[in-house]
Amino acid sequence: MVDEALLRALTPIVIGILCRRGADFAAAEDAVQDALVEAVRVWPDDPPRDPQGWLVTVGWRKFLDAARADAARRHREERVESEPAPGPAETADDTLRLYFLCAHPSLTPASAVALTLRAVGGLTTRQIARAYLVPEATMAQRISRAKRTLSGEAGLPKSPTPRPSTRTGDGLPGEAGLPKSPTPRPSTRTGDVGTVLRVLYLVFNEGYSGDVDLSAEAIRLTRQLAAMTDHPEVAGLLALMLLHHARRPARTAPDGRLVPLAEQDRGLWDTRMIAEGIGILQAALARDRLGEFQAQAAIAALHADAQRPEETDWPQIVEWYDELVGLTGSPVARLNRAVAVGEADGPQAGLAALADLDPSLPRHTAASAYLHERAGDPATAARLYVLAARAAPNLPERDHLTRQAARLNTGRRG
């Protein structure tokens, strides 16, 4: 048996080495995929002493073979003659640069996600296609287009210099408890880092589908990125993922129904994962370089810290939403803030905050229905739940909203 985890871990490293030797991204990625196929065939009977060196040597030869077959490629003979002699594998790790390349601004979000899963995550085209519930040929075309786009760009982009992490562990560092709301300050997130993190967050939000758990894969990739660069927003995103993922077992009922946060069995939450997420978040916040993912993680931490729904520190959550709105100006953050205001200061205050927002925002109607129910107006709430169900983005959410409307209408008839 071949160690698939080892192959996945080595894939971005070997691609990076081939790119640094002169191969463009598309050619390097194709060559490494061919080398992986060869490894699966050869290694069970003849395992190499240096797996990375073996993949580099075979991948480079595959690249050269492809170059020889491409009569139109410039400087073909020079590249053939530059084949390095077999020897110890290079120690430099270009994985971090691959993250930034896969998140290149010339790519669409869908293409950036697919390419990240392929080049950095080491997933096959078939696995990615199954995860996104599309035909393999469709996903292959998407990845090929992305690689062609990158081949037209001028080399690998610059990326931050990796620095050793200052985190001391995965537990709760320093004082116990949750972080206090910070003094407002401007965001220090750089655009390139932000693009990479958004790609990883897109992967995380895909959740579980097909035969690949994309939420777990996103956490794995973000851990990898956090180990390579000491950036507080990378830590913030990792903390956010862990805190959300810890609640996953309680998020759906056995019959597939969505379970709202207030109704979840908190005994099903993964407390070890919550503690790890809070510890990572506190270490990031101590850097005093607040970013949007750290603010989102702080909100998630306050929810996770409450043993019962009524113990949730809603005033603190509102303050963190104020911070998040200041950092991003996001209408979605404003909508969530309005709901939090309704919990902290009463439903009428929440409805007043909601009235200042665009009613066409996704989930605006659902939030209004919830706050009207809290305000003691079941007739309006039921009508709004029906409207929200019609606009729901997915079947589980639509079914949940429909049940809410039915519950209120049944209560009124009774």
DABELJO-V923657 format. One record per backbone hydrogen bond with DSSP energy under -0.5 kcal/mol. NH is the residue of the N-H (numbers start at 0). CO is the residue of the C=O. E is the energy in kcal/mol with one decimal. If there is no record, write none. Layout:
NH,CO,E
NH,CO,E
This chain:
3,1,-1.2
6,2,-2.0
7,3,-2.5
8,4,-2.1
9,5,-2.2
10,6,-1.7
11,7,-0.7
12,8,-0.5
13,9,-2.6
14,10,-2.4
15,11,-2.3
16,12,-1.9
17,13,-2.4
18,14,-2.5
19,15,-2.3
20,16,-1.6
21,17,-0.7
21,18,-1.0
22,17,-2.3
27,23,-2.7
28,24,-2.8
29,25,-2.2
30,26,-2.5
31,27,-2.4
32,28,-2.1
33,29,-2.1
34,30,-2.1
35,31,-2.5
36,32,-1.9
37,33,-2.1
38,34,-2.3
39,35,-2.4
40,36,-1.5
41,37,-2.5
42,38,-2.5
44,41,-1.1
45,41,-2.0
53,49,-2.6
54,50,-2.4
55,51,-2.5
56,52,-2.5
57,53,-2.8
58,54,-2.9
59,55,-2.5
60,56,-2.0
61,57,-2.5
62,58,-2.3
63,59,-2.5
64,60,-2.6
65,61,-2.2
66,62,-2.3
67,63,-2.6
68,64,-1.5
69,65,-0.8
69,66,-0.7
70,68,-1.0
72,69,-1.6
75,72,-0.9
78,74,-1.9
79,75,-2.1
80,76,-2.5
81,77,-1.0
82,79,-1.3
93,91,-0.6
97,93,-1.6
98,94,-1.8
99,95,-1.4
100,96,-2.0
101,97,-2.9
102,98,-1.2
103,100,-1.6
106,103,-2.1
111,107,-2.7
112,108,-2.4
113,109,-2.2
114,110,-2.6
115,111,-2.1
116,112,-2.4
117,113,-1.9
118,114,-3.2
119,114,-0.5
119,115,-1.7
120,115,-2.4
122,116,-2.5
127,123,-2.3
128,124,-2.5
129,125,-2.4
130,126,-2.2
131,127,-1.8
132,129,-0.7
133,128,-2.4
138,134,-2.0
139,135,-2.6
140,136,-2.1
141,137,-2.0
142,138,-2.5
143,139,-2.4
144,140,-2.6
145,141,-2.0
146,142,-2.4
147,143,-2.4
148,144,-2.4
149,145,-2.2
150,146,-2.1
151,147,-1.0
151,148,-0.7
152,149,-1.5
154,152,-1.6
172,170,-0.8
187,289,-0.9
193,189,-2.4
194,190,-2.2
195,191,-2.0
196,192,-2.6
197,193,-2.1
198,194,-2.0
199,195,-2.1
200,196,-2.4
201,197,-2.3
202,198,-2.0
203,199,-2.3
204,200,-2.3
205,201,-0.7
205,202,-1.1
206,203,-1.6
208,206,-0.5
208,211,-1.4
211,208,-1.5
213,206,-1.4
213,211,-1.2
214,206,-0.6
216,212,-2.2
217,213,-2.5
218,214,-1.9
219,215,-2.2
220,216,-2.5
221,217,-2.5
222,218,-2.4
223,219,-1.9
224,220,-2.3
225,221,-2.7
226,222,-1.8
227,223,-0.7
227,224,-1.0
228,224,-1.6
230,228,-1.5
233,230,-0.7
234,230,-1.7
235,231,-2.3
236,232,-2.4
237,233,-2.3
238,234,-2.7
239,235,-2.4
240,236,-2.7
241,237,-2.4
242,238,-2.5
243,239,-2.2
244,240,-3.0
245,241,-2.0
246,243,-1.1
247,244,-1.5
249,246,-1.4
250,247,-1.6
252,256,-2.8
255,252,-2.4
258,250,-2.7
259,257,-0.6
262,259,-1.4
263,259,-0.6
263,260,-1.1
265,263,-1.1
267,264,-2.2
268,265,-0.9
269,245,-2.0
270,268,-1.1
273,269,-2.0
274,270,-2.6
275,271,-2.2
276,272,-2.6
277,273,-2.6
278,274,-2.2
279,275,-2.4
280,276,-2.3
281,277,-2.7
282,278,-1.9
283,279,-1.9
284,280,-3.0
285,281,-1.8
286,283,-1.5
287,284,-1.9
288,283,-0.5
294,290,-2.0
295,291,-2.5
296,292,-2.3
297,293,-2.1
298,294,-1.8
299,295,-2.3
300,296,-2.5
301,297,-1.9
302,298,-1.8
303,299,-2.4
304,300,-1.7
305,301,-0.7
305,302,-0.8
310,307,-1.9
311,308,-1.7
313,311,-1.8
316,312,-1.8
317,313,-2.7
318,314,-2.0
319,315,-2.2
320,316,-2.3
321,317,-2.4
322,318,-1.9
323,319,-2.6
324,320,-3.0
325,321,-2.1
326,322,-1.8
327,323,-2.4
328,324,-2.4
333,329,-1.9
334,330,-2.2
335,331,-2.5
336,332,-2.2
337,333,-2.0
338,334,-1.6
339,335,-2.2
340,336,-2.8
341,337,-1.9
342,338,-1.4
343,339,-2.5
344,340,-3.4
345,341,-0.8
348,345,-0.5
349,345,-1.7
350,346,-2.7
351,347,-2.1
352,348,-2.0
353,349,-2.3
354,350,-1.9
355,351,-0.6
355,352,-0.7
356,353,-1.9
360,357,-1.8
363,360,-2.0
366,362,-2.1
367,363,-2.3
368,364,-2.4
369,365,-2.3
370,366,-2.3
371,367,-2.4
372,368,-2.2
373,369,-2.3
374,370,-1.7
375,372,-1.6
376,371,-2.4
380,376,-2.2
381,377,-2.9
382,378,-2.0
383,379,-2.3
384,380,-2.5
385,381,-1.9
386,382,-1.8
387,383,-2.8
388,384,-2.3
389,385,-1.7
390,386,-1.0
391,388,-1.1
397,393,-2.1
398,394,-2.7
399,395,-2.1
400,396,-2.4
401,397,-2.3
402,398,-2.3
403,399,-1.9
404,400,-2.1
405,401,-2.4
406,402,-2.6
407,403,-2.0
408,404,-2.5
409,405,-2.6
410,406,-2.0
411,407,-1.9
412,408,-2.1
413,409,-2.3
